[in-house]
Amino acid sequence: MSTSAITEPRNESQKGQEIALRSWIATNYPSLDVESLSHDIFNKATQRLDELALSNDVSPDQAESEALETALQGAVALHPFVDAQLIEAVKAQFDAMAKAAVQPGFEGDMVRDYLGLLLTADGYPLVSELRFWGQQRSSDIFLELARDGQFIPQISYHVFTALARTLTVKPLLRHKLLVAFDFITASNNCPSHQSCAATLKDALLLEIGRLPADIDETVAVAILDRIISFRDPEIFPILEALISTNELNGLRATRKHARFVLDCLNASAQKIWEETAPDLISGLGDRSRMLEKVDASTLTEEEKAQIIVHAFKDREMEIESDPRIGQLNKALQSNASLVSLTASLAAVVQAEQRLLSEEGPAFAELLQNAGARLATIAVENENPLARNEAIMLLARLEKVSPRLEKMVAEKKEQASLIFVSRQQSQS
């Protein structure tokens, strides 16, 4: 199943797939389908009542007869009379079935689809007393599979659908599914950036669209946290509308976090450079030590970018042995585009100040690396703001000297070839 299907209305093909899945479950695991379970109970109760009626015993067990009559009434109403024994029997069959969830092949595919059905159909077709339990078990299994990077295309469809299109999934499960989302997006088979971004956008709309009493702000804030990494042009008007929501409508934590997310999405290296006050106290050694913190996983992209600005603003490089050169080269390779763009901006500013000769090997290597990184961002980054900023920084780097102009031209040509090659492979 394609993850793009979560944005499409339910069609006849999907209904047919669900019917086929229900039929397979009813045949192979009848206790896991409430209708099959009811029919089974009906047949057994009827047979036993007939036996009691034909018994030579003048006074058949009244208690047993009443229990059978109760079970029979429930079975006819497709709501089986549930006792502890039945609960354990259904759980045992579920556990037997769940073992196939980690297996490739047809049975594994059907079991994983059944787990997805439990999530998106509020636990149906399990007996009602076990529906939330079934959803919990399904989310746990999907989380384990996502953590192990297994069957990502299939489970991402179910996880994304549960997050973005299913109103009945309870907050506890939505948090668990968001963790599964994280593992899915970190996997080698991650769905497209567009699909992930659309899922988060729709999940946010689903959450804040509930009745005020039903909104769980911890879920909304958790979704917003992930939107920072999956920028979508369509999210901006949603965030702006959420921020401007009347305070009387509540959502205080959600509105506050939406403001933070919007500021993060609008962040640029140039904006951070301009808005960060220069450090007029620290010496070169202190500034060099500052840059060591850029690797800290506990910092946000913006905080790391601010460290780079603090380390270079109003204290440009003047000697080839400047210890910040090596650290800036390292920051250029950051997977976070804001960090690598800020590092590139710092390198561009140094070149514009002309305090170091471009003939110096260490500085020349830094500028080469900055040009290469900017060219990569300009072509490959999913964020159009990041791409545009990379192009502008390349233009600034190009103006510094004839030598850099030649280098940037080569990087632009390489970027163009990469872009053309990618477009051809996608067509």
Secondary structure, DSSP 8 states (H G I E B T S, - for coil): --GGGGGS---HHHHHHHHHHHHHHHHH-GGGSHHHHHHHHHHHHHHHHHHHHH-S-SS--HHHHHHHHHHHHHHHTT-----HHHHHHHHHHHHHHHGGGGS-SHHHHHHHHHHHHHHHTTTTTS-GGGHHHHHHHHHHHHHHHHHTT-SHHHHHHHHHHHHHH-TT--HHHHHHHHHHHHHHHTSTT---HHHHHHHHHHHHHHHHTS-GGG--HHHHHHHHHHHTTS--TTHHHHHHHHHTS-GGG--HHHHHHHHHHHHHHT--HHHHHHHS---SS--HHHHHHHHGGGG-TTS-HHHHHHHHHHHHTT----STT-THHHHHHHHHT-SSHHHHHHHHHHHHHHHHHT-S-TTSHHHHHHHHHHHHHHHHHHHH-S-HHHHHHHHHHHHHHHHH-HHHHHHHHHHHHHHHHHHHHHHHHH-
